[in-house]
Amino acid sequence: MTLVIFSLKNVRYAVDVSRVEEVIPLPAITPLYNLPSSVCGIIDLRGNAVPIIDLRKRLGHGDHPYELDNDIIVIKVNGKIAGLIVDKVLSVIDIQEKQMIAPPDVIDGLDNRYIASVAQMESELVLLLNLDNILTAPERDILNKMEIDPHKVS
């Protein structure tokens, strides 16, 4: 399995590379109103409006101002395209299934439905996100209403 490793508030997370369309530097985000708090707005990605999820808020790390060195991981989730703001993409690595373990029931207040498994990487653990659970039902509805064609983004 190949993972994209990134940091959020000094914690290492990962997503399966097969779900990643691309990684881009943080562009200007157009805010939208009356959206769930973790949806901070949209960006223009080659002529397509892509909704952006503040992963810090989603995972309970609180509000944090965006910085110029933040990245956006453009992912495919539930057949749609969305962007995840992360502190920094660190690497892309291959891991073996034997390095994966089940997540503990409690991870520092983090809702474990967001965590698919934990990768044991030498001296540290990396939390593999469950992208199918990362969006709430209202956020999935928003994506569906935006009707963003993922084939136009690739």
N, CA, C and O atoms as a GROMACS GRO file, in nm:
protein
  616
    1MET      N    1   0.084  -0.116   0.000
    1MET     CA    2   0.000   0.000   0.000
    1MET      C    3   0.090   0.124   0.000
    1MET      O    4   0.190   0.129   0.070
    2THR      N    5   0.051   0.223  -0.079
    2THR     CA    6   0.127   0.347  -0.085
    2THR      C    7   0.046   0.457  -0.017
    2THR      O    8  -0.073   0.473  -0.043
    3LEU      N    9   0.113   0.532   0.070
    3LEU     CA   10   0.047   0.636   0.149
    3LEU      C   11   0.108   0.772   0.126
    3LEU      O   12   0.228   0.786   0.104
    4VAL      N   13   0.023   0.874   0.129
    4VAL     CA   14   0.067   1.013   0.132
    4VAL      C   15   0.067   1.054   0.279
    4VAL      O   16  -0.039   1.056   0.343
    5ILE      N   17   0.184   1.086   0.333
    5ILE     CA   18   0.200   1.122   0.473
    5ILE      C   19   0.198   1.274   0.484
    5ILE      O   20   0.262   1.344   0.406
    6PHE      N   21   0.122   1.325   0.583
    6PHE     CA   22   0.117   1.470   0.606
    6PHE      C   23   0.106   1.498   0.755
    6PHE      O   24   0.078   1.409   0.835
    7SER      N   25   0.130   1.623   0.789
    7SER     CA   26   0.123   1.662   0.930
    7SER      C   27   0.005   1.755   0.954
    7SER      O   28  -0.034   1.834   0.868
    8LEU      N   29  -0.049   1.743   1.073
    8LEU     CA   30  -0.152   1.832   1.125
    8LEU      C   31  -0.122   1.849   1.273
    8LEU      O   32  -0.132   1.754   1.350
    9LYS      N   33  -0.085   1.968   1.311
    9LYS     CA   34  -0.058   1.997   1.452
    9LYS      C   35   0.041   1.897   1.511
    9LYS      O   36   0.017   1.841   1.618
   10ASN      N   37   0.150   1.874   1.440
   10ASN     CA   38   0.259   1.786   1.482
   10ASN      C   39   0.220   1.640   1.497
   10ASN      O   40   0.292   1.563   1.561
   11VAL      N   41   0.108   1.600   1.438
   11VAL     CA   42   0.069   1.459   1.433
   11VAL      C   43   0.078   1.416   1.288
   11VAL      O   44   0.040   1.491   1.198
   12ARG      N   45   0.128   1.296   1.265
   12ARG     CA   46   0.140   1.245   1.128
   12ARG      C   47   0.017   1.162   1.093
   12ARG      O   48  -0.022   1.070   1.165
   13TYR      N   49  -0.041   1.198   0.980
   13TYR     CA   50  -0.157   1.128   0.925
   13TYR      C   51  -0.121   1.080   0.786
   13TYR      O   52  -0.017   1.118   0.730
   14ALA      N   53  -0.208   0.995   0.730
   14ALA     CA   54  -0.185   0.946   0.594
   14ALA      C   55  -0.318   0.921   0.526
   14ALA      O   56  -0.421   0.900   0.589
   15VAL      N   57  -0.312   0.926   0.393
   15VAL     CA   58  -0.425   0.883   0.310
   15VAL      C   59  -0.369   0.791   0.203
   15VAL      O   60  -0.254   0.804   0.162
   16ASP      N   61  -0.452   0.699   0.159
   16ASP     CA   62  -0.413   0.605   0.054
   16ASP      C   63  -0.393   0.684  -0.075
   16ASP      O   64  -0.481   0.760  -0.116
   17VAL      N   65  -0.279   0.667  -0.139
   17VAL     CA   66  -0.247   0.744  -0.259
   17VAL      C   67  -0.347   0.719  -0.371
   17VAL      O   68  -0.366   0.805  -0.458
   18SER      N   69  -0.413   0.604  -0.370
   18SER     CA   70  -0.510   0.575  -0.476
   18SER      C   71  -0.631   0.668  -0.469
   18SER      O   72  -0.705   0.680  -0.567
   19ARG      N   73  -0.652   0.734  -0.357
   19ARG     CA   74  -0.764   0.829  -0.342
   19ARG      C   75  -0.722   0.973  -0.367
   19ARG      O   76  -0.806   1.063  -0.368
   20VAL      N   77  -0.592   0.995  -0.388
   20VAL     CA   78  -0.538   1.130  -0.405
   20VAL      C   79  -0.529   1.163  -0.554
   20VAL      O   80  -0.471   1.088  -0.633
   21GLU      N   81  -0.587   1.276  -0.591
   21GLU     CA   82  -0.578   1.325  -0.728
   21GLU      C   83  -0.448   1.404  -0.748
   21GLU      O   84  -0.378   1.387  -0.847
   22GLU      N   85  -0.420   1.491  -0.652
   22GLU     CA   86  -0.298   1.572  -0.657
   22GLU      C   87  -0.280   1.646  -0.526
   22GLU      O   88  -0.371   1.651  -0.443
   23VAL      N   89  -0.163   1.704  -0.508
   23VAL     CA   90  -0.133   1.791  -0.394
   23VAL      C   91  -0.095   1.926  -0.453
   23VAL      O   92  -0.015   1.935  -0.545
   24ILE      N   93  -0.156   2.032  -0.397
   24ILE     CA   94  -0.129   2.167  -0.447
   24ILE      C   95  -0.098   2.259  -0.330
   24ILE      O   96  -0.143   2.235  -0.218
   25PRO      N   97  -0.020   2.365  -0.356
   25PRO     CA   98   0.000   2.465  -0.251
   25PRO      C   99  -0.132   2.537  -0.224
   25PRO      O  100  -0.218   2.546  -0.311
   26LEU      N  101  -0.146   2.588  -0.105
   26LEU     CA  102  -0.268   2.657  -0.065
   26LEU      C  103  -0.294   2.778  -0.154
   26LEU      O  104  -0.216   2.873  -0.153
   27PRO      N  105  -0.404   2.776  -0.233
   27PRO     CA  106  -0.441   2.892  -0.314
   27PRO      C  107  -0.539   2.979  -0.235
   27PRO      O  108  -0.572   2.949  -0.120
   28ALA      N  109  -0.586   3.085  -0.298
   28ALA     CA  110  -0.691   3.167  -0.236
   28ALA      C  111  -0.818   3.084  -0.228
   28ALA      O  112  -0.857   3.017  -0.323
   29ILE      N  113  -0.881   3.088  -0.113
   29ILE     CA  114  -1.006   3.015  -0.090
   29ILE      C  115  -1.120   3.116  -0.090
   29ILE      O  116  -1.117   3.215  -0.017
   30THR      N  117  -1.221   3.089  -0.171
   30THR     CA  118  -1.339   3.174  -0.173
   30THR      C  119  -1.435   3.123  -0.067
   30THR      O  120  -1.485   3.011  -0.077
   31PRO      N  121  -1.461   3.205   0.036
   31PRO     CA  122  -1.550   3.158   0.142
   31PRO      C  123  -1.694   3.148   0.093
   31PRO      O  124  -1.739   3.228   0.012
   32LEU      N  125  -1.764   3.050   0.144
   32LEU     CA  126  -1.906   3.034   0.120
   32LEU      C  127  -1.974   3.034   0.256
   32LEU      O  128  -1.916   2.992   0.355
   33TYR      N  129  -2.096   3.081   0.260
   33TYR     CA  130  -2.164   3.093   0.387
   33TYR      C  131  -2.274   2.989   0.398
   33TYR      O  132  -2.313   2.928   0.298
   34ASN      N  133  -2.323   2.969   0.518
   34ASN     CA  134  -2.427   2.870   0.548
   34ASN      C  135  -2.381   2.728   0.516
   34ASN      O  136  -2.460   2.644   0.472
   35LEU      N  137  -2.253   2.702   0.540
   35LEU     CA  138  -2.197   2.568   0.521
   35LEU      C  139  -2.155   2.514   0.657
   35LEU      O  140  -2.136   2.591   0.751
   36PRO      N  141  -2.139   2.382   0.670
   36PRO     CA  142  -2.083   2.328   0.794
   36PRO      C  143  -1.948   2.394   0.824
   36PRO      O  144  -1.876   2.432   0.732
   37SER      N  145  -1.915   2.407   0.950
   37SER     CA  146  -1.796   2.484   0.990
   37SER      C  147  -1.666   2.430   0.932
   37SER      O  148  -1.571   2.507   0.914
   38SER      N  149  -1.658   2.301   0.904
   38SER     CA  150  -1.532   2.248   0.852
   38SER      C  151  -1.517   2.268   0.701
   38SER      O  152  -1.408   2.246   0.648
   39VAL      N  153  -1.623   2.309   0.632
   39VAL     CA  154  -1.612   2.343   0.490
   39VAL      C  155  -1.583   2.493   0.483
   39VAL      O  156  -1.670   2.575   0.510
   40CYS      N  157  -1.460   2.527   0.447
   40CYS     CA  158  -1.420   2.668   0.455
   40CYS      C  159  -1.444   2.744   0.326
   40CYS      O  160  -1.433   2.867   0.325
   41GLY      N  161  -1.477   2.677   0.219
   41GLY     CA  162  -1.505   2.748   0.093
   41GLY      C  163  -1.470   2.661  -0.026
   41GLY      O  164  -1.466   2.538  -0.018
   42ILE      N  165  -1.443   2.729  -0.139
   42ILE     CA  166  -1.408   2.659  -0.262
   42ILE      C  167  -1.284   2.722  -0.323
   42ILE      O  168  -1.249   2.837  -0.294
   43ILE      N  169  -1.217   2.644  -0.407
   43ILE     CA  170  -1.106   2.696  -0.487
   43ILE      C  171  -1.136   2.668  -0.633
   43ILE      O  172  -1.218   2.582  -0.666
   44ASP      N  173  -1.070   2.742  -0.719
   44ASP     CA  174  -1.079   2.718  -0.863
   44ASP      C  175  -0.962   2.629  -0.901
   44ASP      O  176  -0.846   2.669  -0.889
   45LEU      N  177  -0.991   2.509  -0.945
   45LEU     CA  178  -0.888   2.416  -0.988
   45LEU      C  179  -0.912   2.385  -1.135
   45LEU      O  180  -0.996   2.303  -1.171
   46ARG      N  181  -0.838   2.454  -1.219
   46ARG     CA  182  -0.850   2.438  -1.364
   46ARG      C  183  -0.995   2.450  -1.412
   46ARG      O  184  -1.043   2.368  -1.490
   47GLY      N  185  -1.062   2.554  -1.362
   47GLY     CA  186  -1.198   2.582  -1.408
   47GLY      C  187  -1.307   2.507  -1.334
   47GLY      O  188  -1.424   2.518  -1.370
   48ASN      N  189  -1.272   2.431  -1.233
   48ASN     CA  190  -1.371   2.359  -1.152
   48ASN      C  191  -1.371   2.413  -1.010
   48ASN      O  192  -1.266   2.440  -0.953
   49ALA      N  193  -1.490   2.428  -0.954
   49ALA     CA  194  -1.504   2.470  -0.814
   49ALA      C  195  -1.488   2.347  -0.726
   49ALA      O  196  -1.567   2.253  -0.735
   50VAL      N  197  -1.386   2.348  -0.642
   50VAL     CA  198  -1.358   2.234  -0.554
   50VAL      C  199  -1.379   2.278  -0.410
   50VAL      O  200  -1.316   2.372  -0.364
   51PRO      N  201  -1.470   2.209  -0.337
   51PRO     CA  202  -1.491   2.243  -0.196
   51PRO      C  203  -1.370   2.204  -0.113
   51PRO      O  204  -1.304   2.103  -0.138
   52ILE      N  205  -1.342   2.287  -0.013
   52ILE     CA  206  -1.224   2.267   0.071
   52ILE      C  207  -1.267   2.241   0.215
   52ILE      O  208  -1.344   2.316   0.274
   53ILE      N  209  -1.215   2.131   0.269
   53ILE     CA  210  -1.244   2.090   0.407
   53ILE      C  211  -1.123   2.126   0.493
   53ILE      O  212  -1.010   2.091   0.461
   54ASP      N  213  -1.150   2.195   0.605
   54ASP     CA  214  -1.044   2.225   0.701
   54ASP      C  215  -1.027   2.102   0.789
   54ASP      O  216  -1.107   2.076   0.879
   55LEU      N  217  -0.923   2.026   0.761
   55LEU     CA  218  -0.903   1.898   0.830
   55LEU      C  219  -0.873   1.918   0.978
   55LEU      O  220  -0.906   1.832   1.060
   56ARG      N  221  -0.811   2.030   1.014
   56ARG     CA  222  -0.787   2.058   1.157
   56ARG      C  223  -0.919   2.064   1.233
   56ARG      O  224  -0.933   2.004   1.339
   57LYS      N  225  -1.015   2.138   1.177
   57LYS     CA  226  -1.146   2.148   1.242
   57LYS      C  227  -1.215   2.012   1.245
   57LYS      O  228  -1.270   1.972   1.348
   58ARG      N  229  -1.212   1.942   1.132
   58ARG     CA  230  -1.281   1.813   1.124
   58ARG      C  231  -1.229   1.716   1.230
   58ARG      O  232  -1.307   1.642   1.291
   59LEU      N  233  -1.098   1.714   1.251
   59LEU     CA  234  -1.038   1.618   1.342
   59LEU      C  235  -1.030   1.669   1.486
   59LEU      O  236  -0.972   1.604   1.572
   60GLY      N  237  -1.088   1.786   1.511
   60GLY     CA  238  -1.095   1.838   1.646
   60GLY      C  239  -0.971   1.908   1.695
   60GLY      O  240  -0.950   1.921   1.816
   61HIS      N  241  -0.886   1.955   1.603
   61HIS     CA  242  -0.765   2.027   1.644
   61HIS      C  243  -0.791   2.176   1.660
   61HIS      O  244  -0.699   2.252   1.693
   62GLY      N  245  -0.915   2.221   1.639
   62GLY     CA  246  -0.951   2.361   1.660
   62GLY      C  247  -0.916   2.450   1.542
   62GLY      O  248  -0.862   2.405   1.441
   63ASP      N  249  -0.948   2.579   1.559
   63ASP     CA  250  -0.918   2.678   1.456
   63ASP      C  251  -0.770   2.710   1.454
   63ASP      O  252  -0.704   2.710   1.558
   64HIS      N  253  -0.720   2.736   1.336
   64HIS     CA  254  -0.580   2.772   1.320
   64HIS      C  255  -0.571   2.853   1.192
   64HIS      O  256  -0.624   2.811   1.089
   65PRO      N  257  -0.503   2.966   1.196
   65PRO     CA  258  -0.493   3.044   1.071
   65PRO      C  259  -0.414   2.967   0.966
   65PRO      O  260  -0.317   2.897   0.998
   66TYR      N  261  -0.455   2.981   0.842
   66TYR     CA  262  -0.383   2.916   0.733
   66TYR      C  263  -0.251   2.989   0.713
   66TYR      O  264  -0.239   3.109   0.737
   67GLU      N  265  -0.151   2.912   0.668
   67GLU     CA  266  -0.019   2.968   0.643
   67GLU      C  267   0.020   2.942   0.499
   67GLU      O  268  -0.033   2.851   0.435
   68LEU      N  269   0.112   3.020   0.448
   68LEU     CA  270   0.151   3.010   0.308
   68LEU      C  271   0.209   2.874   0.272
   68LEU      O  272   0.204   2.833   0.156
   69ASP      N  273   0.265   2.803   0.371
   69ASP     CA  274   0.324   2.673   0.339
   69ASP      C  275   0.227   2.556   0.360
   69ASP      O  276   0.268   2.441   0.350
   70ASN      N  277   0.099   2.584   0.388
   70ASN     CA  278  -0.001   2.477   0.396
   70ASN      C  279  -0.022   2.418   0.258
   70ASN      O  280   0.001   2.483   0.156
   71ASP      N  281  -0.066   2.294   0.256
   71ASP     CA  282  -0.095   2.224   0.130
   71ASP      C  283  -0.242   2.184   0.127
   71ASP      O  284  -0.309   2.178   0.230
   72ILE      N  285  -0.290   2.157   0.007
   72ILE     CA  286  -0.422   2.098  -0.011
   72ILE      C  287  -0.403   1.964  -0.080
   72ILE      O  288  -0.340   1.955  -0.186
   73ILE      N  289  -0.459   1.860  -0.019
   73ILE     CA  290  -0.461   1.729  -0.081
   73ILE      C  291  -0.597   1.716  -0.149
   73ILE      O  292  -0.700   1.713  -0.083
   74VAL      N  293  -0.595   1.708  -0.281
   74VAL     CA  294  -0.719   1.693  -0.358
   74VAL      C  295  -0.748   1.543  -0.364
   74VAL      O  296  -0.670   1.464  -0.416
   75ILE      N  297  -0.865   1.507  -0.308
   75ILE     CA  298  -0.901   1.366  -0.296
   75ILE      C  299  -1.031   1.336  -0.368
   75ILE      O  300  -1.111   1.424  -0.399
   76LYS      N  301  -1.049   1.207  -0.395
   76LYS     CA  302  -1.176   1.157  -0.446
   76LYS      C  303  -1.246   1.089  -0.329
   76LYS      O  304  -1.193   0.994  -0.271
   77VAL      N  305  -1.365   1.138  -0.295
   77VAL     CA  306  -1.439   1.079  -0.184
   77VAL      C  307  -1.586   1.068  -0.225
   77VAL      O  308  -1.648   1.164  -0.269
   78ASN      N  309  -1.639   0.948  -0.209
   78ASN     CA  310  -1.778   0.921  -0.247
   78ASN      C  311  -1.806   0.963  -0.391
   78ASN      O  312  -1.913   1.016  -0.421
   79GLY      N  313  -1.710   0.940  -0.480
   79GLY     CA  314  -1.727   0.972  -0.622
   79GLY      C  315  -1.714   1.118  -0.656
   79GLY      O  316  -1.738   1.156  -0.771
   80LYS      N  317  -1.678   1.201  -0.560
   80LYS     CA  318  -1.665   1.346  -0.582
   80LYS      C  319  -1.524   1.391  -0.547
   80LYS      O  320  -1.447   1.318  -0.483
   81ILE      N  321  -1.492   1.513  -0.589
   81ILE     CA  322  -1.361   1.572  -0.561
   81ILE      C  323  -1.376   1.675  -0.450
   81ILE      O  324  -1.469   1.754  -0.449
   82ALA      N  325  -1.280   1.672  -0.355
   82ALA     CA  326  -1.276   1.771  -0.247
   82ALA      C  327  -1.129   1.794  -0.213
   82ALA      O  328  -1.043   1.713  -0.247
   83GLY      N  329  -1.103   1.902  -0.146
   83GLY     CA  330  -0.968   1.932  -0.101
   83GLY      C  331  -0.960   1.931   0.050
   83GLY      O  332  -1.054   1.973   0.118
   84LEU      N  333  -0.850   1.882   0.103
   84LEU     CA  334  -0.825   1.880   0.246
   84LEU      C  335  -0.708   1.971   0.276
   84LEU      O  336  -0.598   1.950   0.224
   85ILE      N  337  -0.729   2.072   0.360
   85ILE     CA  338  -0.617   2.158   0.400
   85ILE      C  339  -0.538   2.083   0.508
   85ILE      O  340  -0.595   2.040   0.608
   86VAL      N  341  -0.408   2.069   0.486
   86VAL     CA  342  -0.319   2.007   0.583
   86VAL      C  343  -0.204   2.103   0.610
   86VAL      O  344  -0.178   2.194   0.532
   87ASP      N  345  -0.134   2.081   0.721
   87ASP     CA  346  -0.021   2.168   0.750
   87ASP      C  347   0.086   2.155   0.643
   87ASP      O  348   0.132   2.254   0.586
   88LYS      N  349   0.126   2.030   0.616
   88LYS     CA  350   0.231   2.007   0.516
   88LYS      C  351   0.231   1.861   0.473
   88LYS      O  352   0.226   1.771   0.556
   89VAL      N  353   0.237   1.838   0.342
   89VAL     CA  354   0.258   1.703   0.292
   89VAL      C  355   0.406   1.672   0.309
   89VAL      O  356   0.491   1.751   0.268
   90LEU      N  357   0.436   1.556   0.370
   90LEU     CA  358   0.573   1.523   0.404
   90LEU      C  359   0.639   1.424   0.308
   90LEU      O  360   0.755   1.442   0.271
   91SER      N  361   0.564   1.321   0.268
   91SER     CA  362   0.626   1.219   0.183
   91SER      C  363   0.520   1.126   0.126
   91SER      O  364   0.403   1.129   0.165
   92VAL      N  365   0.564   1.044   0.033
   92VAL     CA  366   0.484   0.935  -0.020
   92VAL      C  367   0.566   0.809   0.003
   92VAL      O  368   0.681   0.800  -0.041
   93ILE      N  369   0.508   0.711   0.074
   93ILE     CA  370   0.584   0.592   0.110
   93ILE      C  371   0.504   0.466   0.083
   93ILE      O  372   0.380   0.467   0.082
   94ASP      N  373   0.576   0.357   0.063
   94ASP     CA  374   0.514   0.225   0.053
   94ASP      C  375   0.527   0.158   0.188
   94ASP      O  376   0.632   0.163   0.252
   95ILE      N  377   0.418   0.094   0.231
   95ILE     CA  378   0.424   0.017   0.356
   95ILE      C  379   0.368  -0.121   0.332
   95ILE      O  380   0.292  -0.143   0.237
   96GLN      N  381   0.404  -0.212   0.416
   96GLN     CA  382   0.357  -0.350   0.409
   96GLN      C  383   0.234  -0.365   0.499
   96GLN      O  384   0.220  -0.293   0.597
   97GLU      N  385   0.146  -0.458   0.463
   97GLU     CA  386   0.026  -0.482   0.545
   97GLU      C  387   0.062  -0.517   0.689
   97GLU      O  388  -0.012  -0.484   0.782
   98LYS      N  389   0.176  -0.584   0.708
   98LYS     CA  390   0.214  -0.623   0.844
   98LYS      C  391   0.250  -0.503   0.931
   98LYS      O  392   0.259  -0.516   1.053
   99GLN      N  393   0.270  -0.386   0.871
   99GLN     CA  394   0.298  -0.263   0.947
   99GLN      C  395   0.170  -0.196   0.995
   99GLN      O  396   0.175  -0.101   1.073
  100MET      N  397   0.055  -0.244   0.950
  100MET     CA  398  -0.073  -0.182   0.985
  100MET      C  399  -0.133  -0.252   1.106
  100MET      O  400  -0.133  -0.375   1.115
  101ILE      N  401  -0.184  -0.172   1.199
  101ILE     CA  402  -0.253  -0.226   1.316
  101ILE      C  403  -0.387  -0.155   1.330
  101ILE      O  404  -0.407  -0.046   1.276
  102ALA      N  405  -0.478  -0.218   1.403
  102ALA     CA  406  -0.608  -0.156   1.426
  102ALA      C  407  -0.590  -0.033   1.515
  102ALA      O  408  -0.504  -0.031   1.603
  103PRO      N  409  -0.672   0.069   1.491
  103PRO     CA  410  -0.659   0.189   1.575
  103PRO      C  411  -0.710   0.161   1.716
  103PRO      O  412  -0.800   0.080   1.734
  104PRO      N  413  -0.652   0.228   1.816
  104PRO     CA  414  -0.704   0.212   1.952
  104PRO      C  415  -0.844   0.275   1.961
  104PRO      O  416  -0.883   0.356   1.876
  105ASP      N  417  -0.918   0.238   2.065
  105ASP     CA  418  -1.053   0.292   2.083
  105ASP      C  419  -1.052   0.443   2.104
  105ASP      O  420  -1.143   0.512   2.059
  106VAL      N  421  -0.951   0.493   2.171
  106VAL     CA  422  -0.942   0.637   2.198
  106VAL      C  423  -0.805   0.686   2.152
  106VAL      O  424  -0.701   0.630   2.187
  107ILE      N  425  -0.807   0.793   2.072
  107ILE     CA  426  -0.683   0.856   2.026
  107ILE      C  427  -0.690   1.004   2.062
  107ILE      O  428  -0.733   1.084   1.980
  108ASP      N  429  -0.647   1.040   2.182
  108ASP     CA  430  -0.638   1.180   2.224
  108ASP      C  431  -0.761   1.261   2.187
  108ASP      O  432  -0.749   1.370   2.133
  109GLY      N  433  -0.879   1.208   2.215
  109GLY     CA  434  -1.003   1.280   2.189
  109GLY      C  435  -1.050   1.278   2.045
  109GLY      O  436  -1.155   1.335   2.014
  110LEU      N  437  -0.976   1.215   1.956
  110LEU     CA  438  -1.011   1.207   1.815
  110LEU      C  439  -1.118   1.100   1.795
  110LEU      O  440  -1.107   0.990   1.848
  111ASP      N  441  -1.220   1.134   1.720
  111ASP     CA  442  -1.326   1.039   1.688
  111ASP      C  443  -1.266   0.928   1.603
  111ASP      O  444  -1.221   0.953   1.491
  112ASN      N  445  -1.265   0.804   1.654
  112ASN     CA  446  -1.195   0.696   1.584
  112ASN      C  447  -1.265   0.652   1.456
  112ASN      O  448  -1.209   0.570   1.383
  113ARG      N  449  -1.385   0.703   1.425
  113ARG     CA  450  -1.446   0.668   1.296
  113ARG      C  451  -1.370   0.730   1.181
  113ARG      O  452  -1.384   0.687   1.066
  114TYR      N  453  -1.288   0.831   1.209
  114TYR     CA  454  -1.207   0.896   1.106
  114TYR      C  455  -1.078   0.819   1.078
  114TYR      O  456  -1.010   0.848   0.979
  115ILE      N  457  -1.043   0.723   1.162
  115ILE     CA  458  -0.917   0.652   1.150
  115ILE      C  459  -0.942   0.508   1.104
  115ILE      O  460  -1.013   0.432   1.170
  116ALA      N  461  -0.883   0.472   0.990
  116ALA     CA  462  -0.899   0.336   0.936
  116ALA      C  463  -0.804   0.239   1.004
  116ALA      O  464  -0.842   0.127   1.039
  117SER      N  465  -0.680   0.282   1.022
  117SER     CA  466  -0.580   0.198   1.086
  117SER      C  467  -0.462   0.285   1.125
  117SER      O  468  -0.460   0.406   1.101
  118VAL      N  469  -0.364   0.221   1.184
  118VAL     CA  470  -0.243   0.290   1.227
  118VAL      C  471  -0.124   0.218   1.164
  118VAL      O  472  -0.114   0.096   1.170
  119ALA      N  473  -0.035   0.297   1.103
  119ALA     CA  474   0.086   0.239   1.043
  119ALA      C  475   0.203   0.256   1.139
  119ALA      O  476   0.228   0.365   1.191
  120GLN      N  477   0.274   0.146   1.162
  120GLN     CA  478   0.393   0.151   1.246
  120GLN      C  479   0.512   0.182   1.156
  120GLN      O  480   0.554   0.099   1.076
  121MET      N  481   0.566   0.301   1.171
  121MET     CA  482   0.676   0.347   1.088
  121MET      C  483   0.799   0.369   1.177
  121MET      O  484   0.811   0.473   1.241
  122GLU      N  485   0.887   0.274   1.180
  122GLU     CA  486   1.008   0.282   1.260
  122GLU      C  487   0.976   0.332   1.401
  122GLU      O  488   0.923   0.255   1.482
  123SER      N  489   1.007   0.458   1.433
  123SER     CA  490   0.991   0.507   1.570
  123SER      C  491   0.862   0.585   1.592
  123SER      O  492   0.844   0.645   1.698
  124GLU      N  493   0.773   0.586   1.494
  124GLU     CA  494   0.650   0.664   1.511
  124GLU      C  495   0.529   0.591   1.453
  124GLU      O  496   0.542   0.496   1.375
  125LEU      N  497   0.413   0.639   1.492
  125LEU     CA  498   0.288   0.586   1.439
  125LEU      C  499   0.225   0.691   1.348
  125LEU      O  500   0.232   0.811   1.376
  126VAL      N  501   0.164   0.645   1.240
  126VAL     CA  502   0.096   0.732   1.145
  126VAL      C  503  -0.049   0.688   1.138
  126VAL      O  504  -0.078   0.570   1.119
  127LEU      N  505  -0.141   0.784   1.154
  127LEU     CA  506  -0.283   0.754   1.154
  127LEU      C  507  -0.336   0.760   1.011
  127LEU      O  508  -0.332   0.865   0.947
  128LEU      N  509  -0.387   0.647   0.962
  128LEU     CA  510  -0.442   0.639   0.826
  128LEU      C  511  -0.589   0.680   0.832
  128LEU      O  512  -0.669   0.615   0.900
  129LEU      N  513  -0.624   0.787   0.760
  129LEU     CA  514  -0.761   0.838   0.761
  129LEU      C  515  -0.856   0.748   0.684
  129LEU      O  516  -0.820   0.690   0.581
  130ASN      N  517  -0.977   0.737   0.734
  130ASN     CA  518  -1.086   0.669   0.665
  130ASN      C  519  -1.160   0.778   0.586
  130ASN      O  520  -1.247   0.845   0.642
  131LEU      N  521  -1.127   0.794   0.461
  131LEU     CA  522  -1.185   0.902   0.381
  131LEU      C  523  -1.334   0.886   0.358
  131LEU      O  524  -1.404   0.984   0.332
  132ASP      N  525  -1.384   0.764   0.367
  132ASP     CA  526  -1.528   0.744   0.349
  132ASP      C  527  -1.608   0.802   0.465
  132ASP      O  528  -1.727   0.831   0.450
  133ASN      N  529  -1.544   0.820   0.580
  133ASN     CA  530  -1.613   0.877   0.696
  133ASN      C  531  -1.574   1.021   0.725
  133ASN      O  532  -1.628   1.082   0.817
  134ILE      N  533  -1.482   1.075   0.649
  134ILE     CA  534  -1.429   1.208   0.682
  134ILE      C  535  -1.531   1.319   0.657
  134ILE      O  536  -1.526   1.424   0.721
  135LEU      N  537  -1.624   1.296   0.564
  135LEU     CA  538  -1.728   1.394   0.537
  135LEU      C  539  -1.857   1.355   0.610
  135LEU      O  540  -1.894   1.238   0.615
  136THR      N  541  -1.924   1.455   0.665
  136THR     CA  542  -2.054   1.430   0.727
  136THR      C  543  -2.160   1.421   0.617
  136THR      O  544  -2.134   1.455   0.502
  137ALA      N  545  -2.279   1.375   0.653
  137ALA     CA  546  -2.388   1.366   0.555
  137ALA      C  547  -2.419   1.503   0.494
  137ALA      O  548  -2.438   1.510   0.372
  138PRO      N  549  -2.426   1.613   0.572
  138PRO     CA  550  -2.449   1.744   0.509
  138PRO      C  551  -2.338   1.784   0.412
  138PRO      O  552  -2.364   1.846   0.309
  139GLU      N  553  -2.214   1.749   0.445
  139GLU     CA  554  -2.104   1.783   0.354
  139GLU      C  555  -2.112   1.701   0.226
  139GLU      O  556  -2.085   1.752   0.117
  140ARG      N  557  -2.150   1.574   0.237
  140ARG     CA  558  -2.168   1.493   0.116
  140ARG      C  559  -2.280   1.550   0.031
  140ARG      O  560  -2.270   1.551  -0.092
  141ASP      N  561  -2.388   1.597   0.094
  141ASP     CA  562  -2.497   1.660   0.021
  141ASP      C  563  -2.449   1.784  -0.054
  141ASP      O  564  -2.488   1.808  -0.168
  142ILE      N  565  -2.365   1.863   0.012
  142ILE     CA  566  -2.309   1.983  -0.052
  142ILE      C  567  -2.229   1.943  -0.175
  142ILE      O  568  -2.244   2.004  -0.281
  143LEU      N  569  -2.144   1.842  -0.163
  143LEU     CA  570  -2.065   1.796  -0.277
  143LEU      C  571  -2.155   1.750  -0.390
  143LEU      O  572  -2.130   1.781  -0.507
  144ASN      N  573  -2.260   1.677  -0.356
  144ASN     CA  574  -2.351   1.629  -0.459
  144ASN      C  575  -2.422   1.744  -0.530
  144ASN      O  576  -2.442   1.738  -0.651
  145LYS      N  577  -2.459   1.847  -0.456
  145LYS     CA  578  -2.527   1.961  -0.516
  145LYS      C  579  -2.434   2.042  -0.605
  145LYS      O  580  -2.478   2.105  -0.701
  146MET      N  581  -2.302   2.040  -0.573
  146MET     CA  582  -2.206   2.117  -0.653
  146MET      C  583  -2.181   2.049  -0.786
  146MET      O  584  -2.136   2.113  -0.880
  147GLU      N  585  -2.210   1.921  -0.795
  147GLU     CA  586  -2.197   1.845  -0.919
  147GLU      C  587  -2.062   1.866  -0.987
  147GLU      O  588  -2.055   1.900  -1.105
  148ILE      N  589  -1.956   1.845  -0.912
  148ILE     CA  590  -1.821   1.856  -0.966
  148ILE      C  591  -1.785   1.725  -1.031
  148ILE      O  592  -1.792   1.619  -0.968
  149ASP      N  593  -1.747   1.729  -1.156
  149ASP     CA  594  -1.711   1.609  -1.230
  149ASP      C  595  -1.565   1.574  -1.201
  149ASP      O  596  -1.476   1.649  -1.242
  150PRO      N  597  -1.537   1.463  -1.131
  150PRO     CA  598  -1.398   1.431  -1.098
  150PRO      C  599  -1.311   1.405  -1.220
  150PRO      O  600  -1.188   1.417  -1.210
  151HIS      N  601  -1.369   1.370  -1.334
  151HIS     CA  602  -1.290   1.344  -1.454
  151HIS      C  603  -1.236   1.473  -1.515
  151HIS      O  604  -1.135   1.470  -1.586
  152LYS      N  605  -1.301   1.586  -1.489
  152LYS     CA  606  -1.252   1.714  -1.539
  152LYS      C  607  -1.132   1.764  -1.460
  152LYS      O  608  -1.054   1.844  -1.509
  153VAL      N  609  -1.118   1.714  -1.335
  153VAL     CA  610  -1.010   1.760  -1.249
  153VAL      C  611  -0.882   1.684  -1.278
  153VAL      O  612  -0.773   1.739  -1.263
  154SER      N  613  -0.893   1.559  -1.318
  154SER     CA  614  -0.773   1.475  -1.339
  154SER      C  615  -0.688   1.526  -1.452
  154SER      O  616  -0.584   1.468  -1.483
   0.00000   0.00000   0.00000
